[in-house]
Amino acid sequence: MEKTIFSCPVGELSCIIGNLFVELEPPCESNKCNDLIICGTTFSGNRGSLLIGKNICTFFGEPNDIEIIRNNRCLKECKYGRK
């Protein structure tokens, strides 16, 4: 798994999560940390983990998965991603 670091508004992050993961699983195998951890299967069938910190997000998985979602037209037009 590769690591991709990014930041975005909370509303945009909600859209990213909803479009990135199609199945969630408990993060039991993840190291304990103070960040929110979301693990599961991405839309492309790959495993991925998203660590959400105070000002930064770190995605562990196929870099193309997060890039496709972040460049998705739906995300750019999402009412929750707008200020």
Secondary structure, DSSP 4 states (H G I P E B T S, - for coil): -EEEEE---HHHHHHHHHHHEEEEE--TTSPP-SSEEEEEEETTS-EEEEEE-SS-EEEEE-HHHHHHHHT-HHHHH-TTT--
